[in-house]
Amino acid sequence: MGRLRRALWPIVQAAAASGLAWYITHDALGHPQPFFAPIAAAISLSATVGRRWRNAVQMMFGVTLGIVLSEGVVRLAGTGVLPLTLAVLLAMCAAVLFSPMPMFVNQSAASAILVVALRSGGIAGERLADAWIGGGCALLISLVLFPPHPLPLLGTAIRDALRQVASALHAAAEELASGRPRGGDVTLAITQSVHDRLASLTQARAAARDVVRLAPLRRRYRRDIDRADVRAAHVGLLANTALTLVRLTAAVLDSGDEPPDVLVAELGELADATDTLARGVTPQERERVRERMIAIAEERPPAYGPPAIAAAQLQLQAAASDLLRVMRDQDEDAAWRHSMRVRRAVRTSPPAEAARTARRAAARSGAGAFRRR
């Protein structure tokens, strides 16, 4: 049920776009069987929220490219096996030259096949019109009427990445405390999970930038997304530093040297601090985390010692510095969460109490800036 609840709003949008596309093509334009228009709308809106407009644009231009090239092939060589093969070859080659995205290439090939295989009945013109109407409905729903909010879109990806980095650091701290290496397979699995989260973070950064650039209702959040994007970049640096630290802790155990207690303790503190930031912190908690990370980052490394331990200690200090850079831009995220609490209070409380709750929450968090914009 939780999965359905999260996906219900995008599903409703896809259904609405499909119905709108059918109404325009069938009722308004009089196409007898405009099956492709609602299909185009639904497929375009099946992508990840924030990237749907790319699906719609790729479908529209992919269909156009496939139809234009296949029409030229049919006029020169007619229909049949060889013309169909040539049309698909030209359409896919041309699509790859423009963009290697699967949606664009597949729609170019599919359109070329339909034009050659179903030559009669004006299939080319109808499919072209249906593709543009269906894609236009998808763009209307996803960018104009109901664009996603870029701040929670990017904030969720940042917190997921931090949570995965914290999990990797906790695993390294436990391994170092136990003194028993877990093996290369475990390290590889940890590395892969962090890289997966970083890939999702990269997609969320691109999606948030696209939303504030293209959606009229979200352009006012450009400065907020610029700040959050800087924080996301610092999260990426932290993740890579943490992965190096995970590998160095394994090297410490492989070397046979006894890790100092301070290294084990500070690695656990770094993991706890990262997990705390992922869950969200109060200003007081954030200040305590910042003070502890500053102490670790500015700690004087030992003048001598085993090379593996010295490298791990230096990498731990680098990770603490990266975490401080992440914290530098966290106030926007905290203000967003407070503003959401204000909106929930306004919706659920009696009017007078809601107004007092909103004023108190805005005064404490500075979230009123979101509502004034």
N, C-alpha and C positions, 0 to 999 in steps of 0.2 A: 504493500500500500504506500509506503514511503516513496518508492521509486515512481509510482504512478502519480503521486501528489506533486512531486518535483517536475514531472514531465507534462502535467495536465495543461498548464497555460500554453506552452509551445504547441501542444496538440490542438488546442482550441484555435490558436492562430492559424495553423495549417489548414484546419477544416474551414475556417472563415474565408481564407484566401481562395480555397478550392471552390467554395460556393459562389464567391464573387466572380471568379473567372468564368464559371459556367454561366452565370446570369448575363455577363457582358457578351460572351460569344454566342450563346444559344438564344437568349431572349432579346438582347439588344441588336446583335448583328445578324441573327438568323442562320447561324451555322447549324446544319441538321444534326450532326454528331460531333460536337467539339470536345471529344474526350481528352485531347492532349492539353488543353488549357488548364483544367483542374489538376491534371497529373503534373504539369510543369510547376504549378503553384505549390502543390504538396511536396514535391521533391526538393524544390528550392528551400522550403522552410523546414526540411528534415535535418539540415546541418546544425552544427553547434550554434547556440545562441551567440550573436555577435559576429558570426561569419556568414550569415544567411545571404546577405546581399551579394557576396561573391558567387554563391551557387546560382542565384538568379541571373546575374550578368553573364556568367559562363554559359548557362543554358541558352540564353537569348542569342548570344553571338555565335555559340557553337552551332545552333540550328541554322542560323543565317549563313554561316560559312559552308556547312554541308550542303544546303539547298543550292546555293549559288554555284558551287563547283560541280555538283551532280547534274544540274540543269545544263551546264556547258558540255559535260560529257555526253548526255543524252542527245543534245542537238547535233553533236559531231559524230557519235558512234551508235546512236540508237539505244535499245535495251537488250538485255541478255546477260549471260554469265560474264563475258569479258568487260563490257561497259560497267557492270556493277562492281566487279573487282577493281577496275581502274578508278571508279568514283570513290570507293572506300579508301583506296590507297592515297589518292590525292587529298581527300578530306582529312585523313588522319595525319599525313605528313604536314599539310598546311597548319593544322591545329597545333601540332607539336612545335612548329616554328614560332607560333604566336605565344603559346602557353602550354606547359606540360601537365596542367591540372587535369585529373581524370574526367571530371564533369564536362569540361570543354571538349576534350578529345572524343569522349563517348557520344556526346550529342552530335558532334559533326559527323561521325560515322553512321549513327542511327538515322540521321536525316538524309544522308546520301543514299542509304539502302532503301528507305521508304520512297524517295523520289523515283529511283530506278525501278523498284519492284511494283509500286502502285502508281504507274504513270498516269492513268486515267483519273478523271474526277477532280482535278485541281488540287491534288493532295499537297503539292508543294506550297501553294499559296495559303491554304488553310492551316497547314502545320506551322508555317512562318508566323501567321497572325496569332495562332493559338499560343505559340511559344512566347511571343512578345506580350500578349495579354496576360498569360499566366505568370510570367516573370515580373511584369509590371505590378500585378496584384501582390505578389510576394514582397516586392520592394515597398509598396505602399504600406503593407502590414508591418514589416520588420524595421523600416527606417523612418516612416512618417507618423503612423498612428501609434504603434506600440514598440518603440525602440527599447532595447535593454538598457538598464542603468549601468553606466561604465564603472562607477565606483565599487559597488559590491561585486561586479564581474571580475575586476582586477584584484580587489581585496581578498576574495575567496581563494583565488589562485595563489596569492602571496602567502596566505595562512596555510594552505595545503603544502606548499613547498617548505615552509618553515617547520611544519609538523613532521615532514619526512626527514628533514635534516636533523631535527632533534632526535628522532628515532635512530638514525644512523649513529649519532654521537653517543646516545645511551648504550647502544650495542657495543661500541668501541670501549666505553668506560667499563662496562661489565666484563668484557674480555680482558681488559688490562688488570682489573681488580682480581679476577679469578686466576690469572696467570696461565690460562690454557687457550692456545690459539683455536679459533673456530674453523679454520681452513679457508682455502681460496674460494670455494663455492659460495660460502656465506658472504664473504666480502664482495664477490661479484654480484650477488643478489641485492645487497644493500646499495651498491653503486648503480645498478640498473633501476632500482626503485626511485632513487634520487633523480636520475636523469629523466625518468618518465615524468616526474613532477615538474622538472625544469622545462621540459617540452610543453607541458600544459601551461606553464607560466608564460612562455614565449608566445603561445597562441592567444592567451588572454591579453597580453600587452598589445599585440597587433589588433585584436578585436576592439579593445577599449579605445585605441587611437582612431580606428575606423569609425566607431560610433560617434565620438565627439566631432569628427570631421564631416560626417555625412548626414547624421540625424539632426534635423533642425531643433528638436526639443532638447537635445543634449549638448549643444555647442557651448552653453554657459559653463560646462564643467571642464573645459579645456585646461585651464590652469591647475585644477585639482588632479586631473589625469597626468599632467606633466610631472607634478610632484610625486604622485604615486608610481609613475613609471620609473623615476629615478630610484625610488625605494626598491622596486622590483629588480632593477639592475643590480643593486647592492645585495639582494637576496641571492641572485645568481652567483655573484662573487663569493658570498658566504658558503653556498653549497659546494662550490668547487674547492674552496679551502678546507671545508669539513671532510670532503672525500679524501683529500690528500692526508689529512690528519688520521682518518680511519686506516689508511694503508700504512702510515708510519707507526701507529700503535701495533699493528700486526708485525711490522719489522722489529719493533722493540722486543716482542715476545720471541720472535724467531732468533734474535741475537743471543738470547739466554741471559741478558742483563736484567737485574732486578729493578723494576720501575720505581721511582721515588713516590712516596705517599702523596706529596704535593701535586704531582702530575695527575695521579688518579683522581684526587679530590677536585682539582680545577677542571678536569675534563668532564666530570659529573656536573659541576656547576655550570659549565658552558652548555651542556645538554639541557639542564633544567631551565636556564635562562632562555634558550631558543624555544623550548616548549611553552614557556610562559608567554612569550611574545606571540606565538601562534594562537594561543587561547584568548589573548586580549588581556590587557593589564590596566589597572588604575594608575593615575599619575604617581602615587606613592610607590607602588610596586615597580613601576618603570624606573623611578629614581634609584631604588635599591639595586635593581639589575644593572643600571648604568654605572653606579659606583663600583660594583664588584667587577664588571668587565673592564673598567678603566684600570683597576688595580692589577688585573691579570695582564692586560695589554702592556702596561708600563713596568711590569716586573723585570728586574735585571736578570738576564740569563746567567747560568753558572759559567765560570771562566774555563772550566774543563769538565770532562765526563765522557761517558760512552757516546759515540757519534749518533747512534739511533735515538737515544734518549734526548740528546741535545737538539736534534732535528725535530722531534716530536714537540718539545717544549717551545721552540721557535714557531712551529706551525700552530700551536695552541694560542700563542699570543697574536698571531696573524688572524686567526678565526675570531678571537675576541674583538680585535679592531674592526673586522668586517661586520660583526654583530652591532657594534656601536654605530656604524654607518647606516645600518638598517633602521636602528632606533631613531636616528636623527629626523627621519621623515614619517614617523608613525603618528604624529598628532592628527593629521588629516583622517587617517583611518579611525582613530578614536572618536573624532568629531562626527564622522559619518554614523558610527554605531549609536552615539548619543542622540543624533537627530532622528534615527529610526525609532528610538524609545519615545521621543517626544511625539512623533506622529501616531504611534500606537496608543499613547496616553490620550491624545486628542480624540481618537476614534472610539475609545472604550469608556472614557470617564464622562460623568455629567458635565455639561458645558462650563459651569463655573470652576469646578475642580480641575477640569482639563486645562483651562487657561492658566490656573495657578501652577499645575504640574509642568506645563510647557515652559512657563517663565522661569521656574526654579531650575529645571534641567538645562535650559539654554544658558542661564547665568553661570551654572557650574561648569559646563563643558565648552562654551563658545560655539555650540552647534547652531545657534540662531543665524550664524553667517550663511548656512546652507539655505535656510528658509527665506532670507532677505534677498538672495540672488535671483 
